Amino acid sequence: MPKLLIDENLDQRILRGLQLRVPSLTSTIVQETSLAGATDSALLQWAAENNYVLVTHDRTTMLITTSRRLRSGQKVAGLVIVRKEQL
């Protein structure tokens, strides 16, 4: 089971739903760490170093930052972009 780094902008109801369905889920919420307010690049770096998949709603800037990391040969542990809908 992959470990998840939950971005600050992710709707927390999604995380709660995942935790109910997968009790063994390992997740870290950005706001609860020293990463609060960090740049996309810093989040991706930390996630790669700690083998976490980053989960976000931030399609625009996160895709650009991830693409730059990959083109420069840097590791990305994983990225999940969740479409933001009216819930």
MODELLER restraints for C-alpha pairs under 7 A, 6 or more apart:
rsr = mdl.restraints
at = mdl.atoms
rsr.add(forms.Gaussian(group=physical.xy_distance, feature=features.Distance(at['CA:2:A'], at['CA:52:A']), mean=6.80, stdev=0.5))
rsr.add(forms.Gaussian(group=physical.xy_distance, feature=features.Distance(at['CA:2:A'], at['CA:53:A']), mean=6.80, stdev=0.5))
rsr.add(forms.Gaussian(group=physical.xy_distance, feature=features.Distance(at['CA:3:A'], at['CA:26:A']), mean=5.01, stdev=0.5))
rsr.add(forms.Gaussian(group=physical.xy_distance, feature=features.Distance(at['CA:3:A'], at['CA:27:A']), mean=5.67, stdev=0.5))
rsr.add(forms.Gaussian(group=physical.xy_distance, feature=features.Distance(at['CA:3:A'], at['CA:52:A']), mean=4.89, stdev=0.5))
rsr.add(forms.Gaussian(group=physical.xy_distance, feature=features.Distance(at['CA:3:A'], at['CA:53:A']), mean=6.13, stdev=0.5))
rsr.add(forms.Gaussian(group=physical.xy_distance, feature=features.Distance(at['CA:4:A'], at['CA:26:A']), mean=6.32, stdev=0.5))
rsr.add(forms.Gaussian(group=physical.xy_distance, feature=features.Distance(at['CA:4:A'], at['CA:27:A']), mean=4.53, stdev=0.5))
rsr.add(forms.Gaussian(group=physical.xy_distance, feature=features.Distance(at['CA:4:A'], at['CA:28:A']), mean=6.30, stdev=0.5))
rsr.add(forms.Gaussian(group=physical.xy_distance, feature=features.Distance(at['CA:4:A'], at['CA:52:A']), mean=5.21, stdev=0.5))
rsr.add(forms.Gaussian(group=physical.xy_distance, feature=features.Distance(at['CA:4:A'], at['CA:53:A']), mean=4.87, stdev=0.5))
rsr.add(forms.Gaussian(group=physical.xy_distance, feature=features.Distance(at['CA:4:A'], at['CA:54:A']), mean=5.91, stdev=0.5))
rsr.add(forms.Gaussian(group=physical.xy_distance, feature=features.Distance(at['CA:4:A'], at['CA:55:A']), mean=6.67, stdev=0.5))
rsr.add(forms.Gaussian(group=physical.xy_distance, feature=features.Distance(at['CA:5:A'], at['CA:27:A']), mean=5.76, stdev=0.5))
rsr.add(forms.Gaussian(group=physical.xy_distance, feature=features.Distance(at['CA:5:A'], at['CA:28:A']), mean=4.94, stdev=0.5))
rsr.add(forms.Gaussian(group=physical.xy_distance, feature=features.Distance(at['CA:5:A'], at['CA:29:A']), mean=5.97, stdev=0.5))
rsr.add(forms.Gaussian(group=physical.xy_distance, feature=features.Distance(at['CA:5:A'], at['CA:30:A']), mean=6.78, stdev=0.5))
rsr.add(forms.Gaussian(group=physical.xy_distance, feature=features.Distance(at['CA:5:A'], at['CA:47:A']), mean=6.88, stdev=0.5))
rsr.add(forms.Gaussian(group=physical.xy_distance, feature=features.Distance(at['CA:5:A'], at['CA:52:A']), mean=5.78, stdev=0.5))
rsr.add(forms.Gaussian(group=physical.xy_distance, feature=features.Distance(at['CA:5:A'], at['CA:53:A']), mean=5.85, stdev=0.5))
rsr.add(forms.Gaussian(group=physical.xy_distance, feature=features.Distance(at['CA:5:A'], at['CA:54:A']), mean=4.69, stdev=0.5))
rsr.add(forms.Gaussian(group=physical.xy_distance, feature=features.Distance(at['CA:5:A'], at['CA:55:A']), mean=6.06, stdev=0.5))
rsr.add(forms.Gaussian(group=physical.xy_distance, feature=features.Distance(at['CA:6:A'], at['CA:27:A']), mean=6.90, stdev=0.5))
rsr.add(forms.Gaussian(group=physical.xy_distance, feature=features.Distance(at['CA:6:A'], at['CA:28:A']), mean=5.98, stdev=0.5))
rsr.add(forms.Gaussian(group=physical.xy_distance, feature=features.Distance(at['CA:6:A'], at['CA:29:A']), mean=4.68, stdev=0.5))
rsr.add(forms.Gaussian(group=physical.xy_distance, feature=features.Distance(at['CA:6:A'], at['CA:30:A']), mean=5.91, stdev=0.5))
rsr.add(forms.Gaussian(group=physical.xy_distance, feature=features.Distance(at['CA:6:A'], at['CA:54:A']), mean=6.10, stdev=0.5))
rsr.add(forms.Gaussian(group=physical.xy_distance, feature=features.Distance(at['CA:6:A'], at['CA:55:A']), mean=5.11, stdev=0.5))
rsr.add(forms.Gaussian(group=physical.xy_distance, feature=features.Distance(at['CA:6:A'], at['CA:56:A']), mean=6.58, stdev=0.5))
rsr.add(forms.Gaussian(group=physical.xy_distance, feature=features.Distance(at['CA:7:A'], at['CA:29:A']), mean=6.54, stdev=0.5))
rsr.add(forms.Gaussian(group=physical.xy_distance, feature=features.Distance(at['CA:7:A'], at['CA:30:A']), mean=5.55, stdev=0.5))
rsr.add(forms.Gaussian(group=physical.xy_distance, feature=features.Distance(at['CA:7:A'], at['CA:54:A']), mean=6.84, stdev=0.5))
rsr.add(forms.Gaussian(group=physical.xy_distance, feature=features.Distance(at['CA:7:A'], at['CA:55:A']), mean=5.91, stdev=0.5))
rsr.add(forms.Gaussian(group=physical.xy_distance, feature=features.Distance(at['CA:7:A'], at['CA:56:A']), mean=5.13, stdev=0.5))
rsr.add(forms.Gaussian(group=physical.xy_distance, feature=features.Distance(at['CA:8:A'], at['CA:30:A']), mean=5.71, stdev=0.5))
rsr.add(forms.Gaussian(group=physical.xy_distance, feature=features.Distance(at['CA:8:A'], at['CA:31:A']), mean=6.00, stdev=0.5))
rsr.add(forms.Gaussian(group=physical.xy_distance, feature=features.Distance(at['CA:9:A'], at['CA:56:A']), mean=6.51, stdev=0.5))
rsr.add(forms.Gaussian(group=physical.xy_distance, feature=features.Distance(at['CA:9:A'], at['CA:57:A']), mean=6.34, stdev=0.5))
rsr.add(forms.Gaussian(group=physical.xy_distance, feature=features.Distance(at['CA:10:A'], at['CA:56:A']), mean=5.31, stdev=0.5))
rsr.add(forms.Gaussian(group=physical.xy_distance, feature=features.Distance(at['CA:10:A'], at['CA:57:A']), mean=5.64, stdev=0.5))
rsr.add(forms.Gaussian(group=physical.xy_distance, feature=features.Distance(at['CA:19:A'], at['CA:25:A']), mean=6.25, stdev=0.5))
rsr.add(forms.Gaussian(group=physical.xy_distance, feature=features.Distance(at['CA:30:A'], at['CA:36:A']), mean=5.38, stdev=0.5))
rsr.add(forms.Gaussian(group=physical.xy_distance, feature=features.Distance(at['CA:40:A'], at['CA:62:A']), mean=6.19, stdev=0.5))
rsr.add(forms.Gaussian(group=physical.xy_distance, feature=features.Distance(at['CA:40:A'], at['CA:65:A']), mean=6.66, stdev=0.5))
rsr.add(forms.Gaussian(group=physical.xy_distance, feature=features.Distance(at['CA:41:A'], at['CA:65:A']), mean=6.22, stdev=0.5))
rsr.add(forms.Gaussian(group=physical.xy_distance, feature=features.Distance(at['CA:44:A'], at['CA:76:A']), mean=6.64, stdev=0.5))
rsr.add(forms.Gaussian(group=physical.xy_distance, feature=features.Distance(at['CA:47:A'], at['CA:53:A']), mean=6.36, stdev=0.5))
rsr.add(forms.Gaussian(group=physical.xy_distance, feature=features.Distance(at['CA:47:A'], at['CA:54:A']), mean=6.56, stdev=0.5))
rsr.add(forms.Gaussian(group=physical.xy_distance, feature=features.Distance(at['CA:47:A'], at['CA:77:A']), mean=6.40, stdev=0.5))
rsr.add(forms.Gaussian(group=physical.xy_distance, feature=features.Distance(at['CA:48:A'], at['CA:75:A']), mean=5.99, stdev=0.5))
rsr.add(forms.Gaussian(group=physical.xy_distance, feature=features.Distance(at['CA:48:A'], at['CA:76:A']), mean=5.14, stdev=0.5))
rsr.add(forms.Gaussian(group=physical.xy_distance, feature=features.Distance(at['CA:48:A'], at['CA:77:A']), mean=4.71, stdev=0.5))
rsr.add(forms.Gaussian(group=physical.xy_distance, feature=features.Distance(at['CA:51:A'], at['CA:77:A']), mean=5.52, stdev=0.5))
rsr.add(forms.Gaussian(group=physical.xy_distance, feature=features.Distance(at['CA:52:A'], at['CA:77:A']), mean=5.98, stdev=0.5))
rsr.add(forms.Gaussian(group=physical.xy_distance, feature=features.Distance(at['CA:53:A'], at['CA:77:A']), mean=5.58, stdev=0.5))
rsr.add(forms.Gaussian(group=physical.xy_distance, feature=features.Distance(at['CA:53:A'], at['CA:78:A']), mean=4.37, stdev=0.5))
rsr.add(forms.Gaussian(group=physical.xy_distance, feature=features.Distance(at['CA:53:A'], at['CA:79:A']), mean=5.45, stdev=0.5))
rsr.add(forms.Gaussian(group=physical.xy_distance, feature=features.Distance(at['CA:54:A'], at['CA:78:A']), mean=6.16, stdev=0.5))
rsr.add(forms.Gaussian(group=physical.xy_distance, feature=features.Distance(at['CA:54:A'], at['CA:79:A']), mean=4.84, stdev=0.5))
rsr.add(forms.Gaussian(group=physical.xy_distance, feature=features.Distance(at['CA:54:A'], at['CA:80:A']), mean=6.16, stdev=0.5))
rsr.add(forms.Gaussian(group=physical.xy_distance, feature=features.Distance(at['CA:55:A'], at['CA:79:A']), mean=6.01, stdev=0.5))
rsr.add(forms.Gaussian(group=physical.xy_distance, feature=features.Distance(at['CA:55:A'], at['CA:80:A']), mean=4.73, stdev=0.5))
rsr.add(forms.Gaussian(group=physical.xy_distance, feature=features.Distance(at['CA:55:A'], at['CA:81:A']), mean=5.94, stdev=0.5))
rsr.add(forms.Gaussian(group=physical.xy_distance, feature=features.Distance(at['CA:56:A'], at['CA:80:A']), mean=6.40, stdev=0.5))
rsr.add(forms.Gaussian(group=physical.xy_distance, feature=features.Distance(at['CA:56:A'], at['CA:81:A']), mean=5.08, stdev=0.5))
rsr.add(forms.Gaussian(group=physical.xy_distance, feature=features.Distance(at['CA:56:A'], at['CA:82:A']), mean=6.10, stdev=0.5))
rsr.add(forms.Gaussian(group=physical.xy_distance, feature=features.Distance(at['CA:57:A'], at['CA:81:A']), mean=5.39, stdev=0.5))
rsr.add(forms.Gaussian(group=physical.xy_distance, feature=features.Distance(at['CA:57:A'], at['CA:82:A']), mean=5.08, stdev=0.5))
rsr.add(forms.Gaussian(group=physical.xy_distance, feature=features.Distance(at['CA:57:A'], at['CA:83:A']), mean=6.07, stdev=0.5))
rsr.add(forms.Gaussian(group=physical.xy_distance, feature=features.Distance(at['CA:57:A'], at['CA:84:A']), mean=6.05, stdev=0.5))
rsr.add(forms.Gaussian(group=physical.xy_distance, feature=features.Distance(at['CA:58:A'], at['CA:81:A']), mean=6.84, stdev=0.5))
rsr.add(forms.Gaussian(group=physical.xy_distance, feature=features.Distance(at['CA:59:A'], at['CA:81:A']), mean=6.21, stdev=0.5))
